[in-house]
Amino acid sequence: MTTTSTYTGRFAPSPTGPLHIGSLLAATGSYLQARANGGRWLVRIEDLDLPRVVPGAAERILSTLEVFGLHWDGEVLYQSSRFPAYRAALHQLRNQLYPCGCSRADIRRQAAAVNGVASIYPGTCRNGLPAGKHPRALRISTGEREISFHDLVQGKQHQNLQREVGDFILRRSDGLIAYQLAVVVDDAAQGVTEVVRGCDLLDSTPRQIFLQELLGFPSPRYAHLPIITNTLGQKLSKQTRAPALDPERPLPALWKVLQLLGQHPPSELL
């Protein structure tokens, strides 16, 4: 149990479509943890990836949260209003950044040849752009950093950034700020003390802790909840066509989510 006067949790959906039951699980878990600790619960709209934002989705997300009784504290923060803060963080990290000229196809080919894992960046541009390459993205040099942390749900976690992730992107080739940097800057700005979210984001946490250390930000505690999957074992998401929550019938979905969180909702809710 944390100190009640300092606890701040948050839910940070992307407005690329309506909320589904997987989103509701993360939102409800985060909300209940904040309220159990007598703390604040914030909502942040992560509309950073502007090409993927669906018009009206943010408003629909907020109205859905209200229908399900998930009432937030303070004003909603929109990442699209935060670009000056992200640029300031990039400037602070400038001595550890380098331009990368690799396309996704380049990385898949090079990484598979170097380390056998096509998703791990092999450091192709770390010591300068190869001949014929032009700068596309900005990457941060991770070095041989081993990040360890204790997750409140998943237990002890370890990750060697260079071997398991590689130098990762902070500014994309289209000029937009990458999620990993934006979430760190915003969590610090909002005073978030505990992040409760789905375990599909567990792998991102060491990168975020790494950036928090470099930027001089405190690291929140983390709790990564199990995710809901479909019949094919895929995470429920907009990409896997998860059905939207029905705001006309909130109780069945809320009852199911409370059960999945280990609660004992009364059958009268159904």
KOLDRENSE-974037 format. One line per 8 residues: number of its first residue (from 1); their letters; for each residue x, y, z of N, C-alpha, C. Coordinates in steps of 0.2 Angstrom, whole numbers. Example, Ala and Ser with C-alpha at 12.3 -4.5 7.8 and 13.67 -1.06 7.14 Angstrom:
% residues 2
1	AS	66 -28 39 62 -22 39 66 -16 39; 64 -11 35 68 -5 36 64 0 39
***
This chain:
% residues 270
1	MTTTSTYT	4 -6 0 0 0 0 4 6 0; 3 11 -5 7 17 -5 4 22 -1; 8 28 0 6 33 4 0 37 0; -6 37 4 -12 40 0 -11 47 -3; -7 51 0 -7 58 -2 -3 58 -9; 1 53 -11 5 54 -16 4 49 -22; -1 45 -21 -2 40 -27 -5 43 -33; -3 42 -38 -6 44 -45 -5 39 -50
9	GRFAPSPT	-11 37 -52 -11 32 -57 -14 35 -64; -14 31 -69 -17 34 -76 -19 28 -80; -23 30 -85 -25 26 -90 -24 30 -97; -20 27 -102 -18 31 -107 -20 28 -114; -26 28 -116 -28 25 -122 -26 29 -129; -25 25 -134 -24 28 -141 -31 29 -144; -32 35 -147 -39 36 -150 -39 34 -158; -37 27 -158 -37 24 -165 -44 20 -166
17	GPLHIGSL	-48 20 -161 -54 17 -162 -58 16 -155; -63 13 -154 -67 13 -148 -64 8 -143; -65 9 -137 -63 4 -132 -66 -2 -132; -62 -8 -131 -65 -15 -131 -64 -17 -124; -66 -24 -123 -65 -26 -116 -58 -27 -113; -53 -28 -118 -46 -28 -116 -44 -21 -113; -47 -16 -116 -45 -9 -114 -49 -8 -107; -55 -11 -106 -58 -10 -100 -55 -13 -94
25	LAATGSYL	-52 -19 -96 -48 -23 -90 -43 -18 -88; -39 -15 -92 -33 -11 -90 -35 -5 -87; -41 -2 -89 -43 4 -86 -46 3 -79; -50 -2 -79 -53 -4 -72 -48 -6 -67; -43 -10 -69 -37 -12 -64 -34 -6 -62; -32 -1 -66 -29 5 -65 -33 9 -60; -39 10 -62 -44 14 -58 -45 12 -51; -46 5 -50 -47 2 -44 -41 3 -39
33	QARANGGR	-35 2 -42 -29 2 -38 -28 9 -36; -29 14 -40 -29 21 -38 -34 23 -32; -40 21 -33 -45 22 -28 -43 18 -21; -41 12 -22 -39 8 -16 -34 12 -12; -29 15 -15 -24 19 -12 -26 26 -10; -32 28 -11 -34 35 -10 -31 40 -14; -29 38 -20 -25 42 -24 -29 45 -30; -25 49 -35 -28 52 -41 -28 46 -46
41	WLVRIEDL	-33 47 -51 -33 43 -57 -34 48 -63; -29 48 -67 -28 52 -73 -30 49 -79; -32 52 -84 -33 50 -91 -29 54 -96; -25 50 -100 -21 54 -105 -23 51 -112; -24 55 -117 -26 53 -123 -19 53 -127; -17 47 -129 -11 46 -133 -12 46 -140; -13 53 -142 -14 54 -150 -8 56 -153; -2 53 -151 4 55 -154 5 53 -161
49	DLPRVVPG	2 47 -163 3 44 -170 -3 47 -174; -2 53 -176 -7 57 -179 -10 54 -185; -6 50 -190 -10 47 -195 -15 42 -194; -14 39 -187 -18 33 -185 -24 36 -181; -24 42 -179 -30 45 -175 -36 45 -179; -42 42 -176 -48 42 -179 -52 48 -177; -55 52 -181 -59 58 -179 -65 55 -174; -65 59 -169 -71 57 -164 -69 52 -159
57	AAERILST	-64 48 -160 -62 42 -156 -61 44 -149; -57 50 -148 -55 52 -141 -62 54 -137; -66 57 -140 -73 59 -137 -77 53 -135; -77 48 -139 -80 42 -138 -77 38 -132; -71 38 -132 -67 34 -127 -69 37 -120; -69 44 -120 -70 47 -113 -78 46 -111; -82 47 -116 -89 45 -114 -90 38 -112; -87 33 -115 -87 26 -113 -85 25 -106
65	LEVFGLHW	-79 29 -104 -76 28 -97 -82 31 -92; -85 36 -94 -90 39 -89 -96 34 -88; -98 31 -94 -104 27 -94 -102 21 -89; -96 18 -89 -94 13 -85 -92 15 -78; -93 21 -76 -91 23 -70 -84 25 -68; -80 25 -73 -73 27 -72 -72 34 -73; -72 38 -68 -72 45 -68 -65 47 -66; -62 51 -70 -55 53 -69 -54 60 -65
73	DGEVLYQS	-48 61 -63 -47 67 -59 -43 72 -64; -45 79 -63 -42 84 -67 -43 84 -74; -39 87 -78 -40 88 -85 -37 82 -89; -40 80 -94 -37 75 -99 -31 78 -102; -26 75 -102 -20 77 -106 -20 74 -113; -18 78 -118 -18 76 -125 -10 76 -127; -8 70 -129 -1 71 -131 1 75 -137; -4 76 -141 -3 81 -147 -2 88 -145
81	SRFPAYRA	-3 90 -139 -1 96 -136 6 97 -133; 9 91 -133 15 90 -129 22 90 -133; 22 92 -139 28 91 -144 34 95 -141; 33 102 -139 38 105 -136 42 102 -130; 38 98 -126 41 95 -120 45 89 -123; 43 85 -128 46 80 -131 53 82 -135; 52 88 -138 58 90 -141 64 92 -136; 61 95 -130 66 97 -125 70 91 -122
89	ALHQLRNQ	66 85 -122 69 79 -119 74 76 -124; 72 77 -131 77 75 -136 83 79 -136; 83 85 -134 89 89 -134 93 87 -128; 90 86 -122 93 84 -116 97 77 -118; 95 73 -122 98 66 -123 102 66 -129; 103 72 -132 107 73 -139 113 69 -139; 117 69 -134 124 66 -134 124 58 -135; 118 55 -134 117 48 -134 113 46 -140
97	LYPCGCSR	111 51 -144 107 50 -150 111 49 -157; 109 46 -162 112 46 -168 107 45 -174; 109 47 -179 104 46 -185 105 39 -188; 99 36 -190 99 30 -193 96 30 -200; 99 27 -205 96 27 -211 93 21 -214; 92 16 -209 89 9 -211 82 9 -211; 79 6 -216 72 5 -217 71 -1 -213; 64 -3 -212 62 -9 -209 65 -15 -212
105	ADIRRQAA	65 -15 -219 67 -21 -223 75 -22 -222; 78 -16 -221 86 -16 -220 87 -20 -213; 83 -18 -208 84 -20 -201 82 -28 -201; 77 -30 -204 75 -37 -204 81 -41 -207; 84 -39 -213 89 -42 -216 95 -42 -212; 97 -36 -210 104 -36 -206 103 -39 -200; 98 -38 -196 97 -41 -189 97 -49 -190; 94 -52 -195 93 -59 -195 100 -62 -197
113	AVNGVASI	104 -58 -201 111 -60 -202 116 -60 -196; 115 -55 -192 120 -53 -187 118 -57 -180; 112 -57 -178 110 -60 -172 104 -66 -172; 102 -67 -178 97 -72 -179 90 -70 -177; 89 -64 -175 83 -61 -173 81 -55 -177; 76 -55 -181 75 -50 -186 72 -44 -183; 70 -44 -177 67 -38 -173 72 -34 -169; 78 -36 -168 83 -33 -164 88 -29 -168
121	YPGTCRNG	88 -22 -167 92 -18 -172 100 -20 -170; 104 -21 -176 111 -23 -175 116 -18 -174; 114 -11 -174 118 -6 -173 122 -4 -179; 118 -5 -185 121 -3 -191 124 4 -192; 120 9 -189 122 16 -190 125 19 -184; 127 15 -179 129 17 -173 135 21 -173; 140 20 -178 146 23 -178 146 27 -185; 141 29 -187 140 33 -193 136 30 -199
129	LPAGKHPR	133 34 -203 129 32 -208 133 28 -213; 131 22 -215 135 19 -221 134 22 -227; 139 21 -232 138 25 -238 132 23 -242; 129 29 -244 123 28 -248 116 29 -243; 117 29 -237 112 30 -232 111 37 -230; 104 39 -230 102 45 -228 99 45 -221; 99 50 -217 96 50 -210 89 49 -211; 86 45 -207 78 44 -207 76 45 -200
137	ALRISTGE	78 41 -195 76 41 -188 81 43 -184; 80 44 -177 85 45 -172 84 40 -167; 90 36 -166 90 31 -161 95 33 -155; 93 30 -149 97 31 -144 102 25 -142; 108 26 -141 113 21 -139 112 18 -132; 111 12 -132 109 9 -125 115 6 -122; 120 5 -125 126 2 -122 124 -5 -119; 128 -8 -115 127 -14 -112 123 -13 -105
145	REISFHDL	117 -10 -106 113 -9 -100 109 -15 -98; 109 -17 -92 105 -22 -89 100 -19 -85; 94 -19 -86 88 -16 -83 85 -21 -79; 84 -20 -72 80 -25 -68 75 -21 -64; 69 -24 -63 64 -21 -59 59 -26 -57; 55 -24 -51 51 -29 -49 44 -27 -51; 40 -31 -55 33 -29 -57 29 -32 -51; 24 -28 -49 19 -30 -44 15 -36 -46
153	VQGKQHQN	14 -38 -52 10 -44 -54 15 -49 -57; 19 -47 -61 24 -52 -65 30 -54 -61; 32 -50 -56 38 -52 -52 44 -49 -55; 50 -52 -53 56 -49 -55 57 -50 -63; 60 -44 -65 61 -44 -73 68 -41 -74; 71 -44 -79 78 -42 -81 78 -41 -89; 82 -36 -91 82 -36 -99 89 -32 -100; 93 -35 -105 99 -32 -107 97 -29 -114
161	LQREVGDF	97 -22 -114 94 -18 -119 97 -19 -126; 104 -19 -126 107 -20 -132 106 -27 -135; 106 -32 -131 105 -39 -134 98 -41 -135; 93 -38 -131 86 -40 -132 82 -36 -136; 84 -29 -136 80 -24 -140 84 -21 -145; 90 -19 -143 95 -15 -148 93 -7 -147; 98 -3 -150 97 4 -149 90 6 -152; 86 9 -149 79 10 -151 77 17 -153
169	ILRRSDGL	72 18 -157 70 24 -160 67 29 -155; 69 35 -155 65 40 -151 62 46 -156; 64 46 -162 61 51 -167 60 47 -173; 54 46 -175 53 41 -181 55 45 -187; 55 41 -193 57 43 -199 52 48 -202; 46 48 -200 41 53 -202 41 60 -197; 46 60 -193 47 66 -189 43 65 -182; 39 61 -181 35 60 -175 39 57 -169
177	IAYQLAVV	37 59 -163 41 56 -157 38 49 -156; 43 45 -154 41 38 -153 38 37 -146; 34 32 -145 30 31 -139 34 31 -133; 40 27 -134 44 26 -128 46 33 -124; 48 37 -128 50 44 -125 44 48 -123; 39 48 -127 33 52 -125 30 50 -118; 29 43 -117 26 41 -111 30 42 -105; 37 42 -106 41 44 -100 41 51 -98
185	VDDAAQGV	41 55 -103 40 63 -102 34 64 -99; 28 61 -101 22 63 -99 20 60 -92; 23 54 -91 22 51 -84 25 55 -79; 31 58 -80 35 62 -76 31 69 -75; 29 72 -80 25 78 -80 19 77 -76; 16 72 -76 9 71 -72 10 68 -65; 17 67 -63 18 64 -57 15 57 -56; 15 53 -61 13 46 -60 17 42 -56
193	TEVVRGCD	14 39 -51 18 35 -46 18 27 -47; 12 25 -51 11 18 -52 8 17 -59; 11 13 -63 8 12 -70 5 5 -70; -2 4 -70 -5 -2 -71 -8 -3 -78; -6 -8 -82 -7 -9 -89 -7 -16 -91; -8 -17 -97 -8 -24 -99 -1 -27 -100; 0 -33 -99 7 -36 -99 10 -36 -106; 6 -35 -112 9 -34 -118 14 -28 -118
201	LLDSTPRQ	14 -24 -113 18 -18 -113 24 -19 -108; 24 -25 -105 30 -27 -101 37 -26 -104; 37 -28 -110 44 -28 -113 46 -21 -115; 41 -16 -115 43 -9 -116 46 -6 -109; 44 -9 -103 46 -5 -97 54 -4 -96; 58 -9 -98 65 -8 -97 68 -2 -101; 65 -1 -107 67 5 -111 65 11 -108; 59 11 -105 56 17 -101 60 19 -95
209	IFLQELLG	62 14 -91 66 15 -85 73 18 -87; 76 15 -93 82 18 -95 82 25 -97; 76 27 -100 75 34 -102 74 38 -96; 70 36 -91 69 39 -85 76 41 -81; 80 36 -81 87 37 -78 91 42 -81; 91 42 -88 95 47 -92 92 54 -91; 85 55 -90 82 61 -90 81 64 -83; 83 59 -78 83 62 -71 76 61 -68
217	FPSPRYAH	72 57 -71 65 56 -69 64 50 -64; 60 51 -59 59 45 -55 55 40 -59; 56 33 -57 53 28 -60 47 26 -56; 41 26 -60 35 23 -56 35 16 -54; 31 13 -50 30 6 -49 26 4 -55; 27 -3 -57 24 -5 -62 20 -12 -60; 14 -12 -63 10 -18 -62 7 -20 -69; 9 -26 -72 6 -28 -79 1 -33 -78
225	LPIITNTL	-5 -32 -80 -10 -37 -79 -10 -41 -85; -13 -48 -84 -14 -52 -90 -19 -49 -95; -18 -51 -101 -22 -48 -106 -27 -53 -108; -32 -51 -111 -38 -55 -114 -36 -57 -121; -37 -63 -123 -35 -65 -130 -41 -68 -133; -41 -68 -140 -47 -71 -144 -46 -79 -144; -50 -82 -148 -50 -89 -149 -43 -91 -152; -40 -87 -156 -34 -89 -159 -27 -87 -155
233	GQKLSKQT	-29 -85 -149 -23 -84 -144 -20 -77 -145; -24 -73 -149 -21 -66 -151 -24 -61 -145; -20 -56 -144 -22 -51 -139 -28 -47 -142; -33 -46 -138 -39 -42 -141 -36 -35 -142; -38 -33 -148 -35 -26 -150 -40 -24 -156; -38 -18 -158 -42 -15 -164 -40 -19 -170; -33 -21 -170 -30 -24 -176 -33 -31 -177; -35 -34 -171 -38 -41 -171 -46 -41 -171
241	RAPALDPE	-48 -35 -173 -56 -33 -173 -60 -35 -167; -57 -33 -161 -61 -34 -155 -67 -30 -155; -72 -32 -153 -79 -28 -154 -78 -23 -148; -82 -17 -150 -82 -11 -146 -86 -13 -140; -85 -10 -134 -89 -10 -129 -96 -7 -130; -101 -10 -127 -108 -7 -128 -110 -3 -123; -110 4 -124 -112 9 -119 -119 8 -116; -123 4 -120 -130 3 -118 -131 -2 -113
249	RPLPALWK	-126 -7 -113 -126 -13 -108 -119 -13 -105; -117 -9 -100 -111 -9 -97 -110 -14 -92; -115 -16 -89 -114 -21 -83 -111 -28 -85; -113 -31 -90 -110 -38 -92 -102 -37 -93; -100 -32 -96 -93 -32 -98 -89 -30 -91; -92 -26 -87 -89 -24 -81 -89 -30 -76; -94 -34 -76 -94 -40 -72 -89 -44 -74; -88 -45 -80 -83 -50 -83 -76 -47 -81
257	VLQLLGQH	-75 -41 -82 -68 -38 -80 -66 -39 -73; -71 -37 -69 -70 -38 -61 -68 -45 -59; -72 -50 -63 -70 -57 -61 -63 -58 -63; -61 -56 -69 -54 -57 -72 -49 -54 -67; -51 -48 -64 -46 -45 -59 -46 -48 -52; -49 -54 -51 -49 -57 -45 -54 -55 -40; -59 -51 -42 -64 -48 -38 -70 -53 -38; -75 -51 -34 -81 -55 -33 -87 -51 -34
265	PPSELL	-88 -49 -41 -94 -45 -42 -101 -48 -40; -106 -45 -38 -112 -48 -36 -116 -50 -43; -119 -56 -43 -123 -58 -49 -128 -53 -51; -130 -49 -46 -135 -44 -47 -133 -39 -53; -127 -38 -54 -124 -34 -59 -126 -36 -66; -127 -43 -67 -128 -45 -73 -136 -44 -76
***
